[in-house]
Amino acid sequence: MACAYITDMQMPHTFWFWAIRHAAQVMNYIPCMVNGVKTSSFKLVYGIKPYYRVLFHLFSTSCITHSSDGTCQHDGIAEATFHQVIVVGHCKKSDGLSFYSPHSKQFYHSSDY
């Protein structure tokens, strides 16, 4: 499944960690039959139904707001306040997503996207 994420979105192989992490999460949410009862691995471990709204399309593009890139003044030209990024996973620090910017080669974490 991780290989399909990488090849489908034509991502470089440096993103294997994110693809494997997302594939494991999805595999834990897939329903299965245990002793004739339809359940999932997540429910067997935690005892609650999985919250499917946390799933997202891995490596999709999004836009996030960011502060200005520098302190230089542009005479009458407005500087863009959004950044086009790639969604790579959930942020462990907040209830948002982690994004990768190919332009600046940095990771951003935001709940506003």
C-alpha positions in Angstrom: 0.0 0.0 0.0 2.9 2.4 0.8 4.4 1.7 -2.6 1.2 2.6 -4.3 1.0 5.9 -2.4 4.6 6.8 -3.5 4.1 5.7 -7.2 0.6 7.1 -7.6 1.5 10.6 -6.4 5.0 10.5 -8.0 6.7 11.3 -4.8 10.4 10.9 -4.2 11.5 7.8 -2.2 12.5 10.1 0.8 8.8 10.1 1.7 8.7 6.3 2.5 8.3 7.0 6.3 5.1 9.0 5.7 3.7 6.4 3.2 4.3 3.5 5.6 2.9 5.4 8.6 -0.3 6.3 6.7 -0.7 2.7 5.3 -0.4 1.3 8.8 -3.2 3.7 10.0 -5.5 2.8 7.1 -4.8 -1.0 7.6 -5.8 -0.6 11.3 -9.2 0.9 10.2 -10.1 -1.7 7.6 -13.0 -3.9 8.8 -12.4 -7.6 9.4 -14.2 -10.6 10.8 -13.2 -11.9 14.2 -15.2 -14.8 15.7 -18.0 -14.0 13.3 -18.2 -10.3 14.4 -17.3 -7.5 12.1 -14.7 -5.3 13.8 -11.4 -3.6 13.1 -7.9 -3.8 14.6 -8.3 -0.4 16.1 -11.5 -1.4 17.9 -9.9 -4.6 19.2 -6.9 -2.7 20.7 -8.6 0.5 22.0 -12.2 -0.8 22.6 -13.8 2.1 20.7 -14.9 2.5 17.1 -12.3 4.3 14.9 -13.0 7.9 13.9 -12.9 7.7 10.1 -12.9 11.5 9.7 -9.2 11.6 10.6 -8.3 9.8 7.3 -7.1 12.0 4.5 -5.7 11.7 1.0 -2.0 11.3 1.5 0.3 13.6 -0.6 -2.5 15.8 -1.7 -1.8 19.5 -2.2 -3.1 22.2 0.1 -2.6 25.8 0.9 -1.7 27.1 4.4 -1.2 30.7 5.5 2.2 31.8 6.6 4.0 34.9 7.7 6.0 37.0 5.2 9.2 35.5 3.8 11.4 38.4 4.9 11.6 42.0 6.0 12.2 43.6 2.6 9.5 46.1 1.4 8.0 45.7 -2.0 6.8 49.1 -3.2 3.1 48.6 -3.8 3.4 44.9 -4.5 1.5 42.6 -2.1 3.4 39.6 -0.9 1.6 36.3 -0.9 0.5 35.1 2.5 -0.3 31.5 1.5 2.0 28.6 0.8 1.2 25.6 -1.5 2.2 22.5 0.4 1.9 18.7 0.3 0.0 16.9 3.1 2.2 14.2 4.7 0.5 13.2 7.9 -1.0 14.1 11.3 0.9 16.4 13.6 1.8 14.8 17.0 1.9 18.3 18.7 -1.6 19.5 17.7 -4.9 18.3 16.2 -3.8 19.3 12.8 -1.9 18.0 9.8 1.8 18.1 8.9 2.7 19.7 5.5 5.9 19.7 3.4 6.8 22.7 1.3 8.8 21.7 -1.8 9.7 25.3 -2.3 11.3 26.0 1.1 12.0 22.3 1.9 10.5 22.7 5.3 7.8 21.0 7.3 4.8 23.0 8.6 2.3 22.0 11.2 -1.1 23.6 11.2 -4.7 23.0 12.1 -5.8 25.8 9.7 -5.6 24.5 6.2 
